[in-house]
Amino acid sequence: MHADDLEFHNVAELRPADGRDGRPLQRVPEEIRERLNEGAQDRMRHPARIELRFVPEDAVEVTLSTIPQRGVTEGTVQVF
């Protein structure tokens, strides 16, 4: 998926954030996600194993955030 001059690998859709800035990454389109069982619906909103691909011409600033769920308030990001 391509948006905002970035290539998103393993992301099908950027959804509006409920009452927040930014756009959550979603693995499948919403019309598919809402037909899945509850557990699968939740997992499709977890951006594990996605890639943001871009080639900058100058310095860049990337801001990532998470919405705390089930007591998890932070995660790990790997940069290559």
C-alpha positions, 0 to 999 in steps of 0.5 A, spaced: 500 500 500 502 506 498 500 513 502 504 519 504 510 518 500 511 511 504 510 504 502 507 500 507 508 493 506 503 488 510 498 493 511 492 494 507 488 500 510 490 506 514 484 507 518 481 514 522 483 514 529 477 514 534 478 521 537 486 521 536 491 524 531 494 519 526 492 513 522 492 506 525 495 501 520 490 495 519 492 488 515 486 487 511 480 492 509 475 494 514 470 490 510 473 484 510 476 485 518 468 486 520 466 479 517 472 475 521 471 472 528 472 477 534 479 475 535 481 475 528 478 482 528 483 484 533 489 481 530 488 485 524 489 491 527 496 489 530 501 492 526 506 486 527 511 485 522 509 491 517 515 495 514 515 502 512 519 503 506 522 510 503 528 513 500 529 520 504 532 526 500 534 529 507 533 528 514 526 525 516 522 525 522 518 519 524 513 518 529 510 512 532 505 511 537 501 505 540 494 505 543 494 501 550 490 495 550 490 489 555 495 493 559 500 493 554 503 500 553 509 500 549 512 496 544 519 494 540 521 498 533 527 495 529 530 500 524 534 497 518 
